[in-house]
Amino acid sequence: MKKVKLLFGIVILSTFIVSFTGSDKCDNTENNESLIITDLYPQFEENLILQAQTENVKFEELLYIEDEEIVNLGFDTADYLPYDFNPYQGMIFDLEDIIYVEEEEEIELNFNTSTYLPKNFNAYSNEALNVEDVMYIESEDEIDLGFDTADYLPKGFNPFKEMQTVVL
């Protein structure tokens, strides 16, 4: 887009300059117009050169100068520090040296859990857990399809007919 604008500006400027090259003196005007064009052309040419230079700049070649702010504490800190004090001595920043401590959130149940547990219950005891002792009750959610499925199934239809097992 910048190149299109640049090209468009060059075309307009060259048309403007060519229109004044036919005759340098007019009967009704003074010679001030040609002086304006002559004065503007070096500035335009200089701007074109600067723009061409900025287009060819690489990011790595840019020099960044950080302006350091001076903080005035109202006293000289050197009076309170040892001779040859270097606050950055021995500081090597490594991400692996950072210790991340995850704090566990304490869960509030708003009731006393001991009333629901057996006496002398210890969650961390070494008793072996038998998987067969764990009872899992699957909740069955009813799905409303918006119509009665019994109208579309044969009489006495049982979807669990083959899944029934004999319990001894």
Beta strands, then each sheet from edge to edge (+ up, - down):
end
